Amino acid sequence: MAVRLDHAVINVLTAMDAAVERFAALGFAPTARGHHSLGSINHLMMFEAGYLELVGLEPGATKVREEVASAPLGLNGLVFATDDAHALHRRLADAGVPVLAPVHFTRPVTIDGAEHTVGFTTVRVDPGYVHGGRVYYCQHHTPELVWHRPWLAHPNGADGIAEFVVVVDDPSDEAARYETLLDGVRFAPPHPDGTRCAALGDFRLTLSTAAAYLERYGDAGCSRVQASALPGGGCMGALVVRTASLAALRARLARDLHPALYRDDGDQIVIPARELWDCTLAFIGHASAYR
């Protein structure tokens, strides 16, 4: 089966209440709060394929998920799908990819008044292999409890993740690592600015230099890229979401957000990282061309 995106993760640490309120103001319909058995909390914004996850920590919690607590604010998780986490772990290890042991965890969910348990097994890539944040695979044992159809509709028309942008010192070196990690995926030749891109169906993974990223997003970019040097050689810099109607999104933002909180470029609307816990979020229409 072809490698496919599962979801993207934004870490908001202990600011979950404010984060959910802001994403609702952007026209998303977040799911109810989930509580992971590992000690983290989340809200999801579901699409037919894939989803966006806000992850954080309950203030004062006695059990804390360390991989979330130690991660920086912002876009910090790129997650691919697998149907067999243990077989995947063996394949990656045999290919020389440093991977951590599979981890199983759960969270309760209520659907139509009935309590259920959602189960996952994840396989995390060692943080030193690729740069910028957490990269891992997720096997859903109960997908019907995650992709519940009433949760797929959003007032802003958002219906999928179009692109994930990682900013690294050396995109070509990083592309080679991802090609090993994502068996069968191949990156296109470098753009003149050094950027490397790979298509996974209708999703694009972009590996960008800091200069190219700042040319694209300017002061709407995340603070880690605007620093003098990339921390750890890279960071997860931007997420692009498709919407069925930029016009509907504009109306929503005009009603619920001050104009200074977003940038409307005509064919895309950008929410600066400073407004979203250091995550740059862009919206494009179905017919929009990439910049």
WODA-V822353 format. One record per residue. N is the residue number from 1. RES is the residue in one letter. SS is DSSP state (h for helix, s for strand, l for the rest). OMEGA is omega in whole degrees, -180 to 180 (none if undefined). D_LAST is the distance of its C-alpha to the last C-alpha in Angstrom with 2 decimals. Layout:
N_RES_SS_OMEGA_D_LAST + N_RES_SS_OMEGA_D_LAST
This chain:
1_M_l_-179_29.80 + 2_A_l_176_26.12 + 3_V_l_180_24.54 + 4_R_l_176_22.75 + 5_L_s_172_21.24 + 6_D_s_177_23.95 + 7_H_s_176_22.55 + 8_A_s_-173_20.77 + 9_V_s_172_23.03 + 10_I_s_-179_22.94 + 11_N_s_180_26.11 + 12_V_s_179_27.73 + 13_L_s_-175_31.13 + 14_T_l_-177_33.83 + 15_A_l_-173_31.70 + 16_M_h_-178_31.36 + 17_D_h_-180_33.04 + 18_A_h_-178_30.70 + 19_A_h_179_27.60 + 20_V_h_178_28.70 + 21_E_h_-179_29.43 + 22_R_h_-179_25.99 + 23_F_h_173_24.21 + 24_A_h_177_26.67 + 25_A_h_176_25.83 + 26_L_l_177_22.16 + 27_G_l_174_23.65 + 28_F_l_176_24.01 + 29_A_l_-177_27.44 + 30_P_l_174_28.30 + 31_T_l_176_31.22 + 32_A_l_-177_34.45 + 33_R_l_176_34.79 + 34_G_s_179_35.49 + 35_H_s_-179_37.73 + 36_H_s_176_37.32 + 37_S_l_179_40.48 + 38_L_l_179_38.94 + 39_G_l_174_38.90 + 40_S_l_177_35.46 + 41_I_s_180_34.34 + 42_N_s_166_31.29 + 43_H_s_-178_29.74 + 44_L_s_169_27.41 + 45_M_s_-167_24.86 + 46_M_s_173_25.38 + 47_F_l_178_23.41 + 48_E_l_176_24.82 + 49_A_l_179_23.22 + 50_G_l_179_22.75 + 51_Y_s_177_22.88 + 52_L_s_-178_22.02 + 53_E_s_166_24.98 + 54_L_s_179_26.21 + 55_V_s_-180_28.85 + 56_G_s_-176_31.42 + 57_L_l_177_35.09 + 58_E_l_178_37.91 + 59_P_l_179_39.48 + 60_G_l_-179_42.89 + 61_A_l_179_42.45 + 62_T_l_177_44.99 + 63_K_l_-173_42.86 + 64_V_l_178_39.47 + 65_R_l_-170_36.83 + 66_E_h_-177_36.49 + 67_E_h_175_33.10 + 68_V_h_-178_31.68 + 69_A_h_-177_33.95 + 70_S_l_-179_33.02 + 71_A_l_179_29.22 + 72_P_l_172_27.24 + 73_L_l_172_25.83 + 74_G_s_179_22.33 + 75_L_s_-170_20.19 + 76_N_s_177_22.76 + 77_G_s_175_23.10 + 78_L_s_-168_21.34 + 79_V_s_178_23.86 + 80_F_s_-176_24.38 + 81_A_s_171_27.08 + 82_T_l_176_30.40 + 83_D_l_-180_33.48 + 84_D_l_-174_35.86 + 85_A_h_-176_35.22 + 86_H_h_176_38.31 + 87_A_h_177_37.62 + 88_L_h_180_34.07 + 89_H_h_179_35.57 + 90_R_h_-179_37.92 + 91_R_h_-179_35.26 + 92_L_h_180_33.05 + 93_A_h_179_36.16 + 94_D_h_180_37.37 + 95_A_l_179_34.05 + 96_G_l_178_34.54 + 97_V_l_177_32.02 + 98_P_l_-178_33.72 + 99_V_s_177_33.81 + 100_L_l_-178_35.84 + 101_A_l_177_38.40 + 102_P_l_-180_37.39 + 103_V_s_177_37.86 + 104_H_s_175_38.97 + 105_F_s_-174_38.70 + 106_T_s_167_39.00 + 107_R_s_177_38.55 + 108_P_s_177_40.50 + 109_V_s_177_39.00 + 110_T_s_178_40.72 + 111_I_s_-180_40.05 + 112_D_l_176_42.26 + 113_G_l_-179_44.71 + 114_A_s_179_45.19 + 115_E_s_178_44.47 + 116_H_s_175_42.69 + 117_T_s_178_41.50 + 118_V_s_-179_38.02 + 119_G_s_-179_38.04 + 120_F_s_163_35.53 + 121_T_s_-179_35.78 + 122_T_s_175_33.08 + 123_V_s_-177_32.71 + 124_R_s_173_31.02 + 125_V_s_178_29.78 + 126_D_l_-175_31.53 + 127_P_l_-178_29.40 + 128_G_l_-175_29.94 + 129_Y_l_173_28.40 + 130_V_l_-170_24.68 + 131_H_l_168_23.32 + 132_G_l_-178_21.91 + 133_G_l_-177_23.76 + 134_R_s_175_25.73 + 135_V_s_-180_24.90 + 136_Y_s_177_27.36 + 137_Y_s_180_28.40 + 138_C_s_171_30.06 + 139_Q_s_178_32.74 + 140_H_s_178_33.49 + 141_H_l_-179_37.21 + 142_T_l_-175_37.12 + 143_P_h_180_33.80 + 144_E_h_178_35.52 + 145_L_h_178_36.01 + 146_V_l_179_32.34 + 147_W_l_177_30.73 + 148_H_l_-167_33.22 + 149_R_h_180_32.11 + 150_P_h_-179_32.70 + 151_W_h_-173_30.20 + 152_L_h_-177_27.23 + 153_A_l_-180_26.83 + 154_H_l_180_24.94 + 155_P_l_180_25.41 + 156_N_l_179_21.70 + 157_G_l_-180_21.09 + 158_A_s_-178_19.15 + 159_D_s_176_19.86 + 160_G_s_176_17.95 + 161_I_s_-177_15.80 + 162_A_s_-172_12.51 + 163_E_s_175_11.42 + 164_F_s_-175_13.36 + 165_V_s_175_12.31 + 166_V_s_-179_15.32 + 167_V_s_-175_15.74 + 168_V_s_179_18.51 + 169_D_l_-176_20.48 + 170_D_l_-177_20.44 + 171_P_h_-178_17.65 + 172_S_h_176_19.78 + 173_D_h_180_22.88 + 174_E_h_179_21.21 + 175_A_h_179_19.86 + 176_A_h_179_23.51 + 177_R_h_179_24.73 + 178_Y_h_178_22.45 + 179_E_h_175_23.51 + 180_T_h_-179_27.06 + 181_L_h_-176_26.43 + 182_L_l_-173_24.64 + 183_D_l_179_27.12 + 184_G_l_179_25.71 + 185_V_l_179_21.99 + 186_R_l_179_20.58 + 187_F_l_175_17.45 + 188_A_l_177_15.85 + 189_P_l_-177_16.70 + 190_P_l_168_15.00 + 191_H_l_178_12.00 + 192_P_l_-180_13.49 + 193_D_l_178_12.63 + 194_G_l_-179_14.45 + 195_T_l_176_11.94 + 196_R_s_-178_13.50 + 197_C_s_175_12.41 + 198_A_s_179_14.99 + 199_A_s_172_15.28 + 200_L_s_-171_18.15 + 201_G_l_179_18.57 + 202_D_l_176_15.76 + 203_F_s_179_14.78 + 204_R_s_173_12.48 + 205_L_s_-177_13.77 + 206_T_s_174_11.67 + 207_L_s_-170_13.92 + 208_S_s_168_12.57 + 209_T_l_178_14.74 + 210_A_h_-179_15.58 + 211_A_h_180_14.55 + 212_A_h_179_10.95 + 213_Y_h_-179_10.93 + 214_L_h_174_12.67 + 215_E_h_-178_10.48 + 216_R_h_-172_7.59 + 217_Y_h_179_10.34 + 218_G_h_-177_13.37 + 219_D_h_172_16.54 + 220_A_h_-179_15.04 + 221_G_l_-177_14.90 + 222_C_l_-173_17.93 + 223_S_h_-177_21.10 + 224_R_h_177_21.57 + 225_V_h_-178_18.65 + 226_Q_h_175_19.80 + 227_A_l_-175_23.23 + 228_S_l_179_24.57 + 229_A_l_180_24.25 + 230_L_l_179_22.63 + 231_P_h_179_25.45 + 232_G_h_178_26.65 + 233_G_h_178_24.00 + 234_G_s_173_21.05 + 235_C_s_175_19.87 + 236_M_s_-164_17.90 + 237_G_s_-176_15.19 + 238_A_s_178_13.12 + 239_L_s_179_13.40 + 240_V_s_-177_11.26 + 241_V_s_176_13.79 + 242_R_s_173_14.01 + 243_T_s_180_16.38 + 244_A_l_-178_18.51 + 245_S_l_173_18.45 + 246_L_h_179_16.28 + 247_A_h_178_19.39 + 248_A_h_177_21.65 + 249_L_h_178_19.61 + 250_R_h_180_19.73 + 251_A_h_179_23.46 + 252_R_h_-179_23.93 + 253_L_h_179_22.28 + 254_A_h_-180_24.22 + 255_R_h_-169_27.35 + 256_D_h_-178_27.01 + 257_L_l_174_24.92 + 258_H_l_-178_25.32 + 259_P_h_-180_22.42 + 260_A_h_-176_22.23 + 261_L_h_177_21.21 + 262_Y_l_-178_17.70 + 263_R_s_-179_14.93 + 264_D_s_-179_14.00 + 265_D_l_-180_11.06 + 266_G_l_180_12.12 + 267_D_l_173_9.56 + 268_Q_s_176_9.43 + 269_I_s_-175_12.34 + 270_V_s_172_12.49 + 271_I_s_-177_15.91 + 272_P_l_-180_16.58 + 273_A_h_-178_18.25 + 274_R_h_179_21.43 + 275_E_h_-174_21.92 + 276_L_l_175_21.58 + 277_W_l_176_23.72 + 278_D_l_174_21.15 + 279_C_l_174_18.45 + 280_T_s_-178_15.02 + 281_L_s_179_14.31 + 282_A_s_176_11.43 + 283_F_s_174_12.17 + 284_I_s_175_10.45 + 285_G_s_-179_12.76 + 286_H_l_-177_13.90 + 287_A_l_-175_12.61 + 288_S_l_174_9.06 + 289_A_l_176_6.45 + 290_Y_l_176_3.77 + 291_R_l_none_0.00
